[in-house]
Amino acid sequence: MFLAKIECEKTTVEKIAEILLVTTNQFRIWLYDKKVYASFFVNSFALLRSLIKTLEAKKIKFMFYRIEEI
């Protein structure tokens, strides 16, 4: 299992929550300085790759802060 943390720009909390609900059910989302931050758990890198593809397809600007194995 992996813990990932991302920062997203030019999007809403609702959009990120919808995307994360498909990938995982354990996540936290918050707003700070007009940016959306999320911390979530995924079971594999394959799920993480599918999340990246989804974010890119929806043209959401994002950056991973940390990915750590748990």
C-alpha positions as CSV (number, residue, x, y, z in Angstrom):
1,M,0.0,0.0,0.0
2,F,1.2,3.5,-0.8
3,L,0.4,6.9,0.7
4,A,0.4,9.7,-2.0
5,K,0.0,13.5,-1.6
6,I,-0.8,15.8,-4.4
7,E,-1.4,19.5,-5.1
8,C,-3.8,20.5,-7.9
9,E,-4.4,23.9,-9.4
10,K,-7.3,25.3,-11.4
11,T,-9.8,22.7,-10.2
12,T,-12.4,22.2,-7.5
13,V,-12.5,19.9,-4.5
14,E,-15.6,18.2,-5.9
15,K,-13.7,17.2,-9.1
16,I,-10.8,15.8,-7.2
17,A,-13.1,13.9,-4.9
18,E,-15.0,12.3,-7.8
19,I,-11.7,11.2,-9.4
20,L,-10.4,9.8,-6.1
21,L,-13.6,7.9,-5.3
22,V,-12.9,5.8,-8.4
23,T,-9.4,4.9,-7.3
24,T,-9.7,4.8,-3.5
25,N,-12.0,5.2,-0.5
26,Q,-9.4,6.5,1.9
27,F,-8.6,10.1,1.2
28,R,-8.5,13.6,2.6
29,I,-8.9,16.8,0.6
30,W,-8.4,20.4,1.7
31,L,-8.0,23.9,0.2
32,Y,-5.2,26.3,0.9
33,D,-4.2,29.4,-1.0
34,K,-6.6,28.6,-4.0
35,K,-5.0,25.2,-4.4
36,V,-6.5,21.8,-3.7
37,Y,-4.5,19.3,-1.8
38,A,-5.2,15.6,-1.4
39,S,-3.7,12.8,0.7
40,F,-4.8,9.2,-0.2
41,F,-3.9,5.6,-0.1
42,V,-3.6,3.3,-3.1
43,N,-2.9,-0.4,-3.2
44,S,-0.6,-0.5,-6.2
45,F,1.3,1.6,-8.7
46,A,-1.1,0.5,-11.4
47,L,-3.9,2.4,-9.6
48,L,-1.6,5.4,-9.2
49,R,-0.9,5.3,-12.9
50,S,-4.6,5.2,-13.8
51,L,-5.1,8.2,-11.5
52,I,-2.4,10.1,-13.3
53,K,-3.9,9.3,-16.7
54,T,-7.3,10.5,-15.5
55,L,-6.0,13.7,-14.1
56,E,-4.1,14.4,-17.4
57,A,-7.1,13.5,-19.5
58,K,-9.2,16.1,-17.5
59,K,-6.4,18.6,-18.0
60,I,-5.9,19.1,-14.3
61,K,-2.6,20.6,-13.4
62,F,-1.1,18.6,-10.5
63,M,2.1,17.7,-8.7
64,F,2.9,14.9,-6.4
65,Y,4.5,15.9,-3.1
66,R,5.2,12.5,-1.8
67,I,4.7,8.8,-2.5
68,E,5.7,6.5,0.3
69,E,5.3,2.8,0.8
70,I,3.4,1.8,3.9
